[in-house]
Amino acid sequence: MFSNVLSALLKHMRSYIVFPHVEDLPTVKGDFYALGHIPNIIGAIDGTHVALVSPRRSEQVYRNRKSYHSMNVQMVCLADQHISHVNAKIPGSIIVACCMLHNLALRQQVPFLQEDGPDGGLVAAVEHLDSEEEEAEEEDIDNQNNINMQYFQ
């Protein structure tokens, strides 16, 4: 059953699921900023484990951290809740949300702020905020969490 649904989704996905073009990124960023006041967001990403019957081959690859067999299904949505990317090819033992978003951004040639984080990671500069700014940032984070709940719950 799962493979039939997945096959049907994959068959039609290129018609409906499209990552924004580079020239559309300022608009996409603006749409997200309007929702949560968080700058430079080009997609909301989340994923879930879809349970599987234990596969006959490579069983351990599909066993996730909660000790059941699954596939990681991950998705990126735009501010208008349209899906821009889906990946349902990753065995449950692999946690890749950040890697996937990073790879998508690289593929789309999205510029990063800095490349000198720990272990060569990409980081943004952190500024000290006064108490009003901190309150506004906390409200923005709450807005972001509400947006994620709308998309992925």
N, C-alpha and C positions, 0 to 999 in steps of 0.2 A: 504494500500500500504506500509506504513512504517513498519508495523508489518511483512509483507511478506519478505521485504528486510532484516530486522533485523533477522528474523528466518533463512533465507538462510545464512547470515553472521555467525550467531552463530553455525549453523550446521557444517560449514567448518573451523571455526576459530582455533581449536586445531591443525589442519594440517599445518597452515600457520603462526600463531601468537604464538611465544614462547619467554618467558623471558630468557635472557642469563643464562647459567649455571654458578655457582660460579667460576669454573675454567676458564671460558671465560672472566670474568670481567676485568682482566688486559688488555686484547686485546681490549675490548669495550672501556675502559677508554682511552687507547692509540689512538684509532680511533677518539674519540671526541677531545682529546687534539690536534691531528694533524689538525683538522678542525678549532678550535677556541681558542686554547691555554688556555683552562680552565681545570684545573685538576679535577680528580675524578668524572667525569660525566658518568653516566651509562645509561642515556636515556633523550630524549627531550620529554616533556609532554605538552599537550595542550588539549583543549576541546572546544566544541561548544554546543549551545542549538539547538535541533531539535524541531521545532514547532509541537504541537499536537492539535487535536480538543479537546475541553474541555471534560475531562473524567466525567462520571456520578458520580463516587465515589471518595472521597478524592480529590476533585477538587483543594483545596487550596494547597495541597502538590506539585502539578505540576505547580503552578503559579510561574514564576520566578521574579526576581527583576525588569524586564522591563514590568511586568504585562501581559504577555501572557503565555500560557501553553506550557511546553516543557519537554523534557528529556535531561539530561546532557550526552553527549557522549564524552568520554575522551580516549586519546590514547597516548601511549609511543612509540617513534621510536628510532632506533639505528642510529649510524653515517652514515650507508650505506642506510638509509631511509627505512629499513625494519621495519614493525610494530612488536613490542614485546609484547604489551598488549593493550587490548581494554576493556572499561567498558561502557556499554550502558544501565545500570539498574537503574540509579539514577534520581529521579524526579528533575524537574527544580528548585525547591526552595532550593536545597542543593548545596553549593559551596564546593567542596572537592578535588581540584587538588593537593594541598600540602598533604592533609591527604592520598590520594590515593597513591602518590609516596612514602610517608613515609611507608605506610602499605606494598607496594610492596617490598621495601627495607628490611623491617623487615622479610617478608616471605622468601626472598632470603638470609637472614642472612648477608646483606651487613654491614660492620662495619661503625659506625659513629665516627666523630671526638671528640665530646664532648656532654655531656648530662646535661649541667648546664645553659642553656639559660633561658630567661624569661618564666615563667609558665612551667618550665620543658622542654622547647623546645630544639631541637637539634641545635647547632650552631657550626660554624667553627671559629677558631681564626682569628682576623683581624689584619693585620700588616700595619704599616705606610709605604707608598711607596714614593720614590723620584719622581721628575717630569717625568723622562724618563720612570720609571716603571708605573706611572699613565697613560701616553700616550699609552704605550703598553697595559695596562689593558683596556683602553677605546676602543682601536682597537679590542681587543679580545672580548669585549662585543658587539661591532658592528658585528663582525663575528658571534657571537652566535645568535644575533637577525636575521641576514641573514639566518642562518641555520634554525631557527624556522620558518621564513617566507617560506622557501622552503618546509618544512614539512607540515605546517598547513594552508597555504593560498590557 
